[in-house]
Amino acid sequence: MKWRCSVCGYVHDGDEAPDRCPKCGAPKEKFTKIESDKEQLIERARFTNNLHMQLSGILDEVLEIAAKGIDDNLDPGCVAIFKAAQKSAWELKQSIKAEIETHISKGKWG
């Protein structure tokens, strides 16, 4: 079962709500049970959101490598490849942020 704190939105997994919210300290009475269909959506979104975060971390590495390649400035062809990698990685990271924000706004986070 999942429970949501009505004060801060924290999602707790367990047979019952916690005595106090770990995030904001709200009492147990401030938790509401999450409906089973929304519970399943949260589980699926947790998996996908984790994949998004892993991909974002890898894209951070791409950005670092691309910056080194641009700084190295061996020749125009190499610099063009590193700049393209930098642009693509940045755009993907921004898309990931937007997608996660969409998940949060639809309650698919917790």
PyMOL commands that place a pseudoatom at each C-alpha (Angstrom):
pseudoatom trace, name=CA, resn=MET, resi=1, chain=A, elem=C, hetatm=0, pos=[0.000, 0.000, 0.000]
pseudoatom trace, name=CA, resn=LYS, resi=2, chain=A, elem=C, hetatm=0, pos=[0.993, 3.592, -0.553]
pseudoatom trace, name=CA, resn=TRP, resi=3, chain=A, elem=C, hetatm=0, pos=[0.117, 6.648, 1.497]
pseudoatom trace, name=CA, resn=ARG, resi=4, chain=A, elem=C, hetatm=0, pos=[0.508, 10.321, 0.531]
pseudoatom trace, name=CA, resn=CYS, resi=5, chain=A, elem=C, hetatm=0, pos=[1.151, 13.149, 2.968]
pseudoatom trace, name=CA, resn=SER, resi=6, chain=A, elem=C, hetatm=0, pos=[-1.439, 15.840, 2.292]
pseudoatom trace, name=CA, resn=VAL, resi=7, chain=A, elem=C, hetatm=0, pos=[0.967, 18.504, 3.574]
pseudoatom trace, name=CA, resn=CYS, resi=8, chain=A, elem=C, hetatm=0, pos=[4.070, 17.911, 1.441]
pseudoatom trace, name=CA, resn=GLY, resi=9, chain=A, elem=C, hetatm=0, pos=[3.176, 15.100, -1.008]
pseudoatom trace, name=CA, resn=TYR, resi=10, chain=A, elem=C, hetatm=0, pos=[5.636, 12.555, 0.392]
pseudoatom trace, name=CA, resn=VAL, resi=11, chain=A, elem=C, hetatm=0, pos=[4.683, 8.990, -0.614]
pseudoatom trace, name=CA, resn=HIS, resi=12, chain=A, elem=C, hetatm=0, pos=[5.124, 6.254, 1.984]
pseudoatom trace, name=CA, resn=ASP, resi=13, chain=A, elem=C, hetatm=0, pos=[5.122, 2.522, 1.169]
pseudoatom trace, name=CA, resn=GLY, resi=14, chain=A, elem=C, hetatm=0, pos=[3.702, 0.287, 3.902]
pseudoatom trace, name=CA, resn=ASP, resi=15, chain=A, elem=C, hetatm=0, pos=[0.664, -1.374, 5.383]
pseudoatom trace, name=CA, resn=GLU, resi=16, chain=A, elem=C, hetatm=0, pos=[-0.172, 1.834, 7.223]
pseudoatom trace, name=CA, resn=ALA, resi=17, chain=A, elem=C, hetatm=0, pos=[0.854, 5.473, 7.211]
pseudoatom trace, name=CA, resn=PRO, resi=18, chain=A, elem=C, hetatm=0, pos=[3.897, 6.406, 9.312]
pseudoatom trace, name=CA, resn=ASP, resi=19, chain=A, elem=C, hetatm=0, pos=[3.385, 8.095, 12.682]
pseudoatom trace, name=CA, resn=ARG, resi=20, chain=A, elem=C, hetatm=0, pos=[5.078, 11.208, 11.305]
pseudoatom trace, name=CA, resn=CYS, resi=21, chain=A, elem=C, hetatm=0, pos=[5.983, 12.263, 7.786]
pseudoatom trace, name=CA, resn=PRO, resi=22, chain=A, elem=C, hetatm=0, pos=[9.742, 11.753, 7.273]
pseudoatom trace, name=CA, resn=LYS, resi=23, chain=A, elem=C, hetatm=0, pos=[9.870, 14.878, 5.096]
pseudoatom trace, name=CA, resn=CYS, resi=24, chain=A, elem=C, hetatm=0, pos=[7.758, 17.494, 6.867]
pseudoatom trace, name=CA, resn=GLY, resi=25, chain=A, elem=C, hetatm=0, pos=[6.902, 15.930, 10.227]
pseudoatom trace, name=CA, resn=ALA, resi=26, chain=A, elem=C, hetatm=0, pos=[3.128, 16.007, 9.688]
pseudoatom trace, name=CA, resn=PRO, resi=27, chain=A, elem=C, hetatm=0, pos=[1.172, 13.570, 11.888]
pseudoatom trace, name=CA, resn=LYS, resi=28, chain=A, elem=C, hetatm=0, pos=[-0.232, 10.246, 10.661]
pseudoatom trace, name=CA, resn=GLU, resi=29, chain=A, elem=C, hetatm=0, pos=[-3.704, 11.788, 10.260]
pseudoatom trace, name=CA, resn=LYS, resi=30, chain=A, elem=C, hetatm=0, pos=[-2.414, 13.918, 7.378]
pseudoatom trace, name=CA, resn=PHE, resi=31, chain=A, elem=C, hetatm=0, pos=[-1.775, 10.813, 5.234]
pseudoatom trace, name=CA, resn=THR, resi=32, chain=A, elem=C, hetatm=0, pos=[-4.332, 9.449, 2.788]
pseudoatom trace, name=CA, resn=LYS, resi=33, chain=A, elem=C, hetatm=0, pos=[-4.285, 6.031, 1.176]
pseudoatom trace, name=CA, resn=ILE, resi=34, chain=A, elem=C, hetatm=0, pos=[-3.472, 6.140, -2.527]
pseudoatom trace, name=CA, resn=GLU, resi=35, chain=A, elem=C, hetatm=0, pos=[-5.956, 4.347, -4.778]
pseudoatom trace, name=CA, resn=SER, resi=36, chain=A, elem=C, hetatm=0, pos=[-4.688, 1.086, -6.287]
pseudoatom trace, name=CA, resn=ASP, resi=37, chain=A, elem=C, hetatm=0, pos=[-4.756, 2.330, -9.903]
pseudoatom trace, name=CA, resn=LYS, resi=38, chain=A, elem=C, hetatm=0, pos=[-2.669, 5.376, -8.946]
pseudoatom trace, name=CA, resn=GLU, resi=39, chain=A, elem=C, hetatm=0, pos=[-0.438, 3.141, -6.834]
pseudoatom trace, name=CA, resn=GLN, resi=40, chain=A, elem=C, hetatm=0, pos=[0.373, 1.023, -9.896]
pseudoatom trace, name=CA, resn=LEU, resi=41, chain=A, elem=C, hetatm=0, pos=[1.048, 4.151, -11.936]
pseudoatom trace, name=CA, resn=ILE, resi=42, chain=A, elem=C, hetatm=0, pos=[3.485, 5.380, -9.279]
pseudoatom trace, name=CA, resn=GLU, resi=43, chain=A, elem=C, hetatm=0, pos=[5.329, 2.031, -9.350]
pseudoatom trace, name=CA, resn=ARG, resi=44, chain=A, elem=C, hetatm=0, pos=[5.645, 2.106, -13.133]
pseudoatom trace, name=CA, resn=ALA, resi=45, chain=A, elem=C, hetatm=0, pos=[6.721, 5.752, -13.068]
pseudoatom trace, name=CA, resn=ARG, resi=46, chain=A, elem=C, hetatm=0, pos=[9.328, 5.060, -10.385]
pseudoatom trace, name=CA, resn=PHE, resi=47, chain=A, elem=C, hetatm=0, pos=[10.959, 2.577, -12.746]
pseudoatom trace, name=CA, resn=THR, resi=48, chain=A, elem=C, hetatm=0, pos=[10.858, 4.930, -15.733]
pseudoatom trace, name=CA, resn=ASN, resi=49, chain=A, elem=C, hetatm=0, pos=[11.918, 7.970, -13.708]
pseudoatom trace, name=CA, resn=ASN, resi=50, chain=A, elem=C, hetatm=0, pos=[14.908, 5.997, -12.443]
pseudoatom trace, name=CA, resn=LEU, resi=51, chain=A, elem=C, hetatm=0, pos=[15.841, 5.185, -16.047]
pseudoatom trace, name=CA, resn=HIS, resi=52, chain=A, elem=C, hetatm=0, pos=[15.547, 8.889, -16.907]
pseudoatom trace, name=CA, resn=MET, resi=53, chain=A, elem=C, hetatm=0, pos=[17.875, 9.772, -14.039]
pseudoatom trace, name=CA, resn=GLN, resi=54, chain=A, elem=C, hetatm=0, pos=[20.406, 7.125, -15.085]
pseudoatom trace, name=CA, resn=LEU, resi=55, chain=A, elem=C, hetatm=0, pos=[20.325, 8.440, -18.649]
pseudoatom trace, name=CA, resn=SER, resi=56, chain=A, elem=C, hetatm=0, pos=[20.737, 12.005, -17.391]
pseudoatom trace, name=CA, resn=GLY, resi=57, chain=A, elem=C, hetatm=0, pos=[23.862, 10.929, -15.501]
pseudoatom trace, name=CA, resn=ILE, resi=58, chain=A, elem=C, hetatm=0, pos=[25.317, 9.357, -18.624]
pseudoatom trace, name=CA, resn=LEU, resi=59, chain=A, elem=C, hetatm=0, pos=[24.527, 12.528, -20.569]
pseudoatom trace, name=CA, resn=ASP, resi=60, chain=A, elem=C, hetatm=0, pos=[26.482, 14.502, -17.942]
pseudoatom trace, name=CA, resn=GLU, resi=61, chain=A, elem=C, hetatm=0, pos=[29.464, 12.344, -18.865]
pseudoatom trace, name=CA, resn=VAL, resi=62, chain=A, elem=C, hetatm=0, pos=[28.861, 13.034, -22.576]
pseudoatom trace, name=CA, resn=LEU, resi=63, chain=A, elem=C, hetatm=0, pos=[28.849, 16.774, -21.817]
pseudoatom trace, name=CA, resn=GLU, resi=64, chain=A, elem=C, hetatm=0, pos=[32.161, 16.492, -19.939]
pseudoatom trace, name=CA, resn=ILE, resi=65, chain=A, elem=C, hetatm=0, pos=[33.785, 14.482, -22.731]
pseudoatom trace, name=CA, resn=ALA, resi=66, chain=A, elem=C, hetatm=0, pos=[32.462, 16.850, -25.391]
pseudoatom trace, name=CA, resn=ALA, resi=67, chain=A, elem=C, hetatm=0, pos=[33.831, 19.882, -23.512]
pseudoatom trace, name=CA, resn=LYS, resi=68, chain=A, elem=C, hetatm=0, pos=[37.275, 18.246, -23.355]
pseudoatom trace, name=CA, resn=GLY, resi=69, chain=A, elem=C, hetatm=0, pos=[37.144, 17.475, -27.064]
pseudoatom trace, name=CA, resn=ILE, resi=70, chain=A, elem=C, hetatm=0, pos=[36.147, 21.045, -27.885]
pseudoatom trace, name=CA, resn=ASP, resi=71, chain=A, elem=C, hetatm=0, pos=[38.952, 22.396, -25.684]
pseudoatom trace, name=CA, resn=ASP, resi=72, chain=A, elem=C, hetatm=0, pos=[41.443, 20.038, -27.336]
pseudoatom trace, name=CA, resn=ASN, resi=73, chain=A, elem=C, hetatm=0, pos=[40.521, 21.601, -30.685]
pseudoatom trace, name=CA, resn=LEU, resi=74, chain=A, elem=C, hetatm=0, pos=[42.438, 19.054, -32.774]
pseudoatom trace, name=CA, resn=ASP, resi=75, chain=A, elem=C, hetatm=0, pos=[40.743, 19.915, -36.037]
pseudoatom trace, name=CA, resn=PRO, resi=76, chain=A, elem=C, hetatm=0, pos=[37.411, 21.285, -37.295]
pseudoatom trace, name=CA, resn=GLY, resi=77, chain=A, elem=C, hetatm=0, pos=[35.932, 17.830, -37.913]
pseudoatom trace, name=CA, resn=CYS, resi=78, chain=A, elem=C, hetatm=0, pos=[36.600, 16.678, -34.348]
pseudoatom trace, name=CA, resn=VAL, resi=79, chain=A, elem=C, hetatm=0, pos=[35.304, 19.916, -32.861]
pseudoatom trace, name=CA, resn=ALA, resi=80, chain=A, elem=C, hetatm=0, pos=[32.115, 19.618, -34.953]
pseudoatom trace, name=CA, resn=ILE, resi=81, chain=A, elem=C, hetatm=0, pos=[31.483, 16.102, -33.602]
pseudoatom trace, name=CA, resn=PHE, resi=82, chain=A, elem=C, hetatm=0, pos=[32.044, 17.201, -30.008]
pseudoatom trace, name=CA, resn=LYS, resi=83, chain=A, elem=C, hetatm=0, pos=[29.803, 20.244, -30.455]
pseudoatom trace, name=CA, resn=ALA, resi=84, chain=A, elem=C, hetatm=0, pos=[27.061, 18.045, -31.934]
pseudoatom trace, name=CA, resn=ALA, resi=85, chain=A, elem=C, hetatm=0, pos=[27.388, 15.649, -28.978]
pseudoatom trace, name=CA, resn=GLN, resi=86, chain=A, elem=C, hetatm=0, pos=[27.224, 18.579, -26.573]
pseudoatom trace, name=CA, resn=LYS, resi=87, chain=A, elem=C, hetatm=0, pos=[24.101, 20.008, -28.214]
pseudoatom trace, name=CA, resn=SER, resi=88, chain=A, elem=C, hetatm=0, pos=[22.318, 16.634, -28.352]
pseudoatom trace, name=CA, resn=ALA, resi=89, chain=A, elem=C, hetatm=0, pos=[23.193, 15.757, -24.753]
pseudoatom trace, name=CA, resn=TRP, resi=90, chain=A, elem=C, hetatm=0, pos=[21.962, 19.142, -23.515]
pseudoatom trace, name=CA, resn=GLU, resi=91, chain=A, elem=C, hetatm=0, pos=[18.680, 18.848, -25.447]
pseudoatom trace, name=CA, resn=LEU, resi=92, chain=A, elem=C, hetatm=0, pos=[18.085, 15.322, -24.143]
pseudoatom trace, name=CA, resn=LYS, resi=93, chain=A, elem=C, hetatm=0, pos=[18.758, 16.399, -20.557]
pseudoatom trace, name=CA, resn=GLN, resi=94, chain=A, elem=C, hetatm=0, pos=[16.248, 19.234, -20.934]
pseudoatom trace, name=CA, resn=SER, resi=95, chain=A, elem=C, hetatm=0, pos=[13.696, 16.799, -22.402]
pseudoatom trace, name=CA, resn=ILE, resi=96, chain=A, elem=C, hetatm=0, pos=[14.227, 14.435, -19.467]
pseudoatom trace, name=CA, resn=LYS, resi=97, chain=A, elem=C, hetatm=0, pos=[13.598, 17.274, -17.000]
pseudoatom trace, name=CA, resn=ALA, resi=98, chain=A, elem=C, hetatm=0, pos=[10.407, 18.230, -18.824]
pseudoatom trace, name=CA, resn=GLU, resi=99, chain=A, elem=C, hetatm=0, pos=[9.194, 14.629, -18.853]
pseudoatom trace, name=CA, resn=ILE, resi=100, chain=A, elem=C, hetatm=0, pos=[9.843, 14.165, -15.142]
pseudoatom trace, name=CA, resn=GLU, resi=101, chain=A, elem=C, hetatm=0, pos=[8.035, 17.441, -14.458]
pseudoatom trace, name=CA, resn=THR, resi=102, chain=A, elem=C, hetatm=0, pos=[5.079, 16.054, -16.427]
pseudoatom trace, name=CA, resn=HIS, resi=103, chain=A, elem=C, hetatm=0, pos=[5.157, 12.871, -14.336]
pseudoatom trace, name=CA, resn=ILE, resi=104, chain=A, elem=C, hetatm=0, pos=[5.130, 14.931, -11.146]
pseudoatom trace, name=CA, resn=SER, resi=105, chain=A, elem=C, hetatm=0, pos=[2.229, 17.089, -12.303]
pseudoatom trace, name=CA, resn=LYS, resi=106, chain=A, elem=C, hetatm=0, pos=[0.212, 13.958, -13.162]
pseudoatom trace, name=CA, resn=GLY, resi=107, chain=A, elem=C, hetatm=0, pos=[0.902, 12.339, -9.774]
pseudoatom trace, name=CA, resn=LYS, resi=108, chain=A, elem=C, hetatm=0, pos=[3.177, 9.712, -11.307]
pseudoatom trace, name=CA, resn=TRP, resi=109, chain=A, elem=C, hetatm=0, pos=[5.938, 10.350, -8.817]
pseudoatom trace, name=CA, resn=GLY, resi=110, chain=A, elem=C, hetatm=0, pos=[6.480, 9.065, -5.350]
for i in range(1, 110): cmd.bond("trace and resi %d" % i, "trace and resi %d" % (i + 1))
show_as sticks, trace
zoom trace
